[in-house]
C-alpha cells in the first residue's frame, strides 16, 4: 500500500505525515466563498454596529457625574481650607485668652495677698478708728463746756440776739452787768430759720467759771419762768445719742422711785451708769 509506506517513510525522517499529505478538498469559487462568509453563525461575536451618536451620548452620561464629583471635591477643598483658616484664628484667639487668663490669675493672686495683708491690719485700724473717734468726741465735748443753750426764746425779725441775751444774763447776775461784754464771747441762733418755729440760741462764754455760774443761776429762776425759757448744756451729737439711748431706762427707774440724775452726758441710776447695768 503506497500510502502506508509514505507515512512510514515520513515518520522515519521525522516529518509529520500530515505535513506532506495532499489535501483533496474541493476548490471553491469566489461566489461560494462570499456566500459562505455571509452565512455566519449568529452566536459568533462580531464588531459592534452601534451608531456613533449612541456611543457619544453614553460618554456624555459618564462626563456629567465626573463634573459633579469634581465640583463636590472643589467645594470640599474650599471648606477644608476655610476650616483651616478658622482653626488658625481660633488657635490665636485661644492663645490670647490663655494669656489673659494667666494675667488675671496673677492679678487675683496679688489681690488675695493684699486682702490678707489688709485683713491683718483691720483689727488695728478698727481700734485706732475707735480711739480717734473718742478723742475727737472728747475734744468737741471739752470745747462745748464753755457753751450754754437757751430753749424757748421767742424769735423776731431783725432782732439783735446778742443784745437780747445779754439783757437776760444781766438780770440773772446783776453783779456782772458792767463786765458782760467781756464775759460773753458770741451769741447766735442755731439752724435754718423756719416759719412758726423758734430756733435755739447758743451762748459761748470766755470762761468756764461764768458758764457754770449761769448754768446754776438759771435753774429754778423766776426770770426764766416768766420768759418761758430754760438753759441747757451743749452736747455733741454722740453725747445726745447716748443720752437718748439711756433715757428709757432712766425714766422707768424714776417712775419706780429710784435716784436718777445726769452728770454731763452720762445718766446715772442709783449712782450707776444705765448703759452698764
C-alpha positions as CSV (number, residue, x, y, z in Angstrom):
1,X,0.0,0.0,0.0
2,X,1.7,3.1,-1.2
3,X,0.2,5.4,1.4
4,X,1.4,3.3,4.3
5,X,4.9,3.3,3.0
6,X,4.9,7.0,2.5
7,X,3.7,7.5,6.1
8,X,6.3,5.2,7.4
9,X,9.0,7.0,5.4
10,X,7.9,10.4,6.6
11,X,7.8,9.1,10.2
12,X,11.3,7.8,9.8
13,X,12.5,11.1,8.5
14,X,11.0,13.0,11.5
15,X,8.5,14.8,9.5
16,X,4.8,14.7,10.4
17,X,2.8,12.8,8.0
18,X,0.0,15.3,7.6
19,X,2.6,17.9,6.5
20,X,3.2,16.2,3.2
21,X,-0.4,14.9,2.9
22,X,-2.1,16.2,-0.2
23,X,-5.4,17.9,0.5
24,X,-8.1,16.8,-1.7
25,X,-10.9,19.2,-0.7
26,X,-12.8,20.6,-3.5
27,X,-11.8,24.1,-4.7
28,X,-14.4,26.7,-4.2
29,X,-15.0,29.6,-6.4
30,X,-15.4,33.2,-5.3
31,X,-19.1,33.1,-5.3
32,X,-19.3,30.2,-3.0
33,X,-16.7,31.8,-0.7
34,X,-18.6,35.1,-0.5
35,X,-21.8,33.2,0.2
36,X,-20.1,31.2,2.9
37,X,-18.8,34.4,4.5
38,X,-22.2,35.9,4.7
39,X,-23.6,32.8,6.3
40,X,-22.1,33.5,9.8
41,X,-23.4,31.8,12.8
42,X,-25.4,34.1,15.0
43,X,-23.5,33.1,18.1
44,X,-20.2,34.2,16.6
45,X,-19.1,37.5,18.2
46,X,-18.8,40.4,15.7
47,X,-17.8,44.0,15.8
48,X,-20.3,46.5,17.4
49,X,-22.5,48.0,14.9
50,X,-23.9,50.7,17.4
51,X,-24.4,54.1,15.8
52,X,-21.7,56.7,16.7
53,X,-24.3,59.0,18.1
54,X,-25.3,56.5,20.8
55,X,-21.7,55.9,21.8
56,X,-21.2,59.7,22.2
57,X,-24.3,60.0,24.4
58,X,-23.1,57.3,26.6
59,X,-19.7,59.1,27.0
60,X,-21.5,62.3,27.9
61,X,-23.5,60.4,30.6
62,X,-20.2,59.5,32.2
63,X,-18.9,63.1,31.9
64,X,-21.8,64.5,33.9
65,X,-21.2,62.5,37.2
66,X,-17.5,63.3,36.8
67,X,-18.2,67.1,36.6
68,X,-20.4,66.8,39.7
69,X,-17.7,64.9,41.5
70,X,-15.1,67.5,40.6
71,X,-17.4,70.3,41.8
72,X,-18.0,68.5,45.1
73,X,-14.3,67.9,45.6
74,X,-13.6,71.6,44.9
75,X,-16.3,72.6,47.4
76,X,-14.9,70.2,50.0
77,X,-11.4,71.5,49.4
78,X,-12.7,75.1,49.9
79,X,-14.5,74.1,53.1
80,X,-11.3,72.4,54.4
81,X,-9.2,75.5,53.6
82,X,-11.8,77.7,55.3
83,X,-11.9,75.4,58.3
84,X,-8.1,75.5,58.4
85,X,-8.1,79.3,58.4
86,X,-10.8,79.4,61.1
87,X,-8.9,76.9,63.1
88,X,-5.8,79.1,62.9
89,X,-7.8,82.1,64.0
90,X,-9.3,80.1,66.9
91,X,-5.8,79.0,67.9
92,X,-4.7,82.6,68.0
93,X,-7.8,83.6,70.0
94,X,-7.3,80.7,72.4
95,X,-3.7,81.7,72.9
96,X,-4.7,85.3,73.6
97,X,-7.4,84.2,76.1
98,X,-4.9,81.9,77.8
99,X,-2.6,84.8,78.2
100,X,-5.4,86.9,79.6
101,X,-6.4,84.2,82.0
102,X,-2.8,83.9,83.2
103,X,-2.6,87.6,83.7
104,X,-5.9,87.6,85.6
105,X,-4.8,84.7,87.7
106,X,-1.6,86.6,88.6
107,X,-3.7,89.7,89.5
108,X,-6.1,87.7,91.5
109,X,-3.3,86.2,93.5
110,X,-1.8,89.6,94.1
111,X,-5.3,90.9,95.2
112,X,-5.6,87.9,97.6
113,X,-2.2,88.7,99.1
114,X,-3.2,92.3,99.5
115,X,-6.5,91.3,101.1
116,X,-4.8,89.0,103.5
117,X,-2.4,91.8,104.4
118,X,-5.3,94.2,104.9
119,X,-7.3,91.7,107.0
120,X,-4.4,91.5,109.3
121,X,-4.4,95.3,109.6
122,X,-8.2,95.6,110.0
123,X,-8.3,95.0,113.8
124,X,-5.6,97.5,114.4
125,X,-7.3,100.1,112.1
126,X,-10.7,99.5,113.8
127,X,-9.1,100.0,117.2
128,X,-7.3,103.2,116.1
129,X,-10.5,104.5,114.4
130,X,-12.5,103.9,117.7
131,X,-9.8,105.7,119.7
132,X,-9.7,108.6,117.2
133,X,-13.5,109.0,117.3
134,X,-13.4,109.0,121.1
135,X,-10.6,111.6,121.1
136,X,-12.5,113.8,118.6
137,X,-15.6,113.5,120.6
138,X,-13.8,114.3,123.8
139,X,-12.3,117.4,122.2
140,X,-15.7,118.5,120.9
141,X,-17.2,117.8,124.3
142,X,-14.5,119.8,126.0
143,X,-15.0,122.8,123.7
144,X,-18.7,122.7,124.3
145,X,-18.2,123.0,128.1
146,X,-17.9,126.8,127.5
147,X,-21.4,126.9,125.9
148,X,-25.0,127.1,127.1
149,X,-28.2,126.8,125.0
150,X,-31.4,128.7,125.5
151,X,-34.6,127.0,124.5
152,X,-37.9,128.8,124.1
153,X,-36.6,132.3,123.4
154,X,-39.0,134.0,121.0
155,X,-37.5,134.8,117.7
156,X,-38.3,138.2,116.0
157,X,-37.4,139.6,112.6
158,X,-34.3,141.8,112.5
159,X,-33.5,141.0,116.2
160,X,-30.2,141.7,117.7
161,X,-29.9,138.4,119.6
162,X,-26.7,139.3,121.4
163,X,-28.3,142.3,123.0
164,X,-31.4,140.3,123.9
165,X,-29.4,137.5,125.6
166,X,-27.0,139.9,127.4
167,X,-30.1,141.6,129.0
168,X,-31.3,138.3,130.2
169,X,-27.9,137.4,131.7
170,X,-27.7,140.8,133.3
171,X,-31.0,140.1,135.1
172,X,-29.7,136.7,136.3
173,X,-26.4,138.2,137.5
174,X,-26.7,141.9,138.1
175,X,-23.2,142.0,139.7
176,X,-21.7,141.2,136.3
177,X,-23.8,143.6,134.2
178,X,-20.9,146.1,133.6
179,X,-18.5,143.4,132.5
180,X,-21.0,141.4,130.5
181,X,-19.2,142.3,127.2
182,X,-16.0,140.6,128.3
183,X,-17.9,137.6,129.8
184,X,-19.9,136.7,126.7
185,X,-17.9,135.7,123.6
186,X,-20.5,135.0,121.0
187,X,-24.3,134.6,120.7
188,X,-26.3,133.2,117.7
189,X,-29.2,131.2,116.6
190,X,-28.8,127.5,115.6
191,X,-30.1,126.0,112.4
192,X,-32.2,127.3,109.5
193,X,-35.0,129.8,110.1
194,X,-38.4,128.4,109.7
195,X,-41.9,129.9,109.9
196,X,-43.6,129.3,113.2
197,X,-40.5,127.8,114.9
198,X,-38.2,129.5,117.4
199,X,-34.6,128.4,116.9
200,X,-32.4,127.6,119.8
201,X,-29.8,130.2,120.9
202,X,-26.3,129.2,121.8
203,X,-24.0,131.3,124.1
204,X,-20.3,130.9,124.2
205,X,-18.6,132.3,127.4
206,X,-15.0,133.3,127.7
207,X,-14.5,131.5,131.0
208,X,-15.8,128.2,132.3
209,X,-16.4,129.9,135.7
210,X,-19.1,132.2,134.2
211,X,-20.6,129.4,132.2
212,X,-21.1,127.2,135.2
213,X,-22.3,130.1,137.3
214,X,-25.1,131.0,134.8
215,X,-26.0,127.3,134.5
216,X,-26.7,127.2,138.2
217,X,-28.4,130.5,138.3
218,X,-30.8,129.5,135.5
219,X,-32.2,126.6,137.5
220,X,-35.5,127.4,139.2
221,X,-35.0,131.1,138.1
222,X,-38.1,133.3,138.2
223,X,-36.9,135.3,135.3
224,X,-36.5,132.2,133.1
225,X,-40.0,131.1,134.0
226,X,-41.5,134.4,133.2
227,X,-39.8,134.5,129.8
228,X,-40.7,130.8,129.2
229,X,-37.1,129.9,128.6
230,X,-34.7,127.4,130.1
231,X,-31.0,126.8,129.8
232,X,-29.4,123.6,128.7
233,X,-26.0,122.2,128.3
234,X,-24.5,122.0,124.8
235,X,-23.8,118.3,123.9
236,X,-22.2,116.8,120.9
237,X,-24.2,114.6,118.6
238,X,-22.6,111.4,120.0
239,X,-23.5,112.5,123.6
240,X,-27.0,113.4,122.6
241,X,-27.5,109.9,121.1
242,X,-26.0,108.3,124.2
243,X,-28.4,110.3,126.5
244,X,-31.4,109.4,124.2
245,X,-30.4,105.7,124.4
246,X,-30.2,105.8,128.2
247,X,-33.4,107.8,128.8
248,X,-36.0,104.9,128.6
249,X,-34.2,103.1,131.4
250,X,-33.8,106.2,133.5
251,X,-37.5,107.1,133.0
252,X,-38.5,103.7,134.2
253,X,-36.2,103.9,137.2
254,X,-37.6,107.4,138.1
255,X,-41.1,106.0,138.0
256,X,-40.0,103.3,140.3
257,X,-38.8,105.8,142.8
258,X,-35.1,105.3,142.2
259,X,-32.4,108.1,142.3
260,X,-31.9,109.3,138.7
261,X,-29.6,112.0,137.6
262,X,-27.3,113.1,134.8
263,X,-23.7,114.1,135.1
264,X,-22.6,115.7,131.9
265,X,-23.6,113.4,129.1
266,X,-23.8,110.3,131.3
267,X,-27.0,109.4,133.1
268,X,-26.9,107.5,136.4
269,X,-29.5,105.4,138.3
270,X,-28.7,105.0,141.9
271,X,-25.1,106.0,141.2
272,X,-24.7,103.5,138.3
273,X,-24.5,104.1,134.6
274,X,-27.6,102.6,133.0
275,X,-25.5,101.5,129.9
276,X,-23.5,99.2,132.2
277,X,-26.5,97.8,134.1
